[in-house]
């Protein structure tokens, strides 16, 4: 299967053949480098769908995706596509990043809290909380961000912050 071809066509409001690509990767993990390469494709729709498919694969096999953590982080930092970044915020906390990668991911997610996209802000905050659950020093920096989000005038963002606050409370 040509991954980039399978992910192309249509526009960013459609998912295209993401399910088929995910099934292909799950059956043929040796094709994972092709999916990771698609994160940096010329077509924005291919990049978006590749990030979505990669997140779905990581939910089932984070260990398969972990060797590509640096590639994912580099693309999410270099590209400003909101979809790449929000899927990276879901994927990267699963991958057991080294301290340098983790610091770069935290900086990226913190920066994304100022994005126009409400979805990106919500996933970035979620990614920060995921990291903070295992890092007391980071938790001290993230808790005020969650508290601030609780007062957001965007109902969905405030609702996400309430859920994240509960996760932090349960982890105490």
Buried (B, 14 or more C-beta within 10 A) or exposed (E): BEBBEBBBEEEBEEEBBBEEBBBBBBEEEEBBEBBBBBBBBEBBBBBBBBBBBBBBBBEEBBEBBBEBBBBBBBBBBEBEBBBBBBBBBBBBBBBEBEEEBBEBBBEBBBEBBEBEBBBBBBBBBBBBBBBBBEBEEBBEEBBEBBEEBBEBEEEEBBBBBEEBBEBBEEEE
